[in-house]
Amino acid sequence: MITLPKGELSREKICFEIKESLLSKSATFTQIVESCNAAKATVSKYLDELVEEGKIIWKPKRNRGKNKYALST
């Protein structure tokens, strides 16, 4: 049995929830926070990590829209 440090387990859970919330369509930061049930700072940190890893992409707003995130292809 593999055991992970408590912080690592939380990271994996939140990253999974972030990716799961993006399965059907792109979402704004606020929508992702609501679906993950975690603090904004925590979600922001892991979103940045997932973008750096290339697992999700950040889509800048267009014509008064909102910034959105999506799963990378």
C-alpha positions in Angstrom: 0.0 0.0 0.0 1.3 3.4 -1.0 0.7 6.3 1.4 1.0 9.9 0.4 1.6 12.9 2.6 -1.7 14.6 3.6 -0.9 17.6 1.4 -0.1 15.5 -1.6 -3.4 13.6 -1.3 -5.3 17.0 -1.1 -3.4 18.2 -4.2 -4.4 15.1 -6.2 -8.0 15.3 -5.1 -8.3 19.0 -6.1 -6.5 18.6 -9.4 -8.8 15.7 -10.2 -11.8 17.8 -9.3 -10.5 20.7 -11.5 -10.0 18.4 -14.5 -13.4 16.7 -13.9 -15.1 20.1 -13.9 -13.6 20.8 -17.4 -14.6 17.5 -19.0 -17.7 18.7 -20.7 -16.8 22.3 -21.4 -14.5 25.2 -20.5 -15.2 27.0 -17.3 -14.3 30.3 -15.5 -12.3 30.4 -12.4 -15.4 31.1 -10.3 -17.2 28.0 -11.8 -14.2 25.8 -11.1 -13.9 27.1 -7.5 -17.6 26.3 -6.9 -17.3 22.8 -8.3 -14.1 22.0 -6.3 -15.4 23.1 -2.8 -11.9 24.5 -2.0 -10.4 27.9 -1.2 -9.8 30.3 -4.1 -6.1 30.5 -3.3 -5.8 26.7 -3.3 -7.6 26.3 -6.6 -5.6 29.1 -8.1 -2.3 27.5 -7.1 -3.3 24.1 -8.6 -4.7 25.7 -11.8 -1.4 27.4 -12.3 0.4 24.1 -11.8 -1.9 22.3 -14.3 -1.4 25.0 -16.9 2.4 24.8 -16.5 2.3 21.0 -16.8 0.2 21.4 -20.0 -2.8 19.5 -18.7 -5.1 22.4 -19.1 -5.1 25.6 -21.1 -6.0 29.1 -20.2 -8.2 30.9 -22.7 -8.1 34.7 -22.4 -11.3 36.6 -22.6 -12.6 38.0 -25.8 -14.9 41.0 -26.3 -16.0 41.5 -22.7 -16.2 37.8 -22.0 -14.6 36.0 -19.1 -11.3 34.2 -18.9 -11.8 30.4 -19.1 -9.9 27.2 -18.6 -10.2 24.0 -20.7 -8.6 20.6 -20.9 -5.7 20.5 -23.3 -6.0 18.1 -26.2 
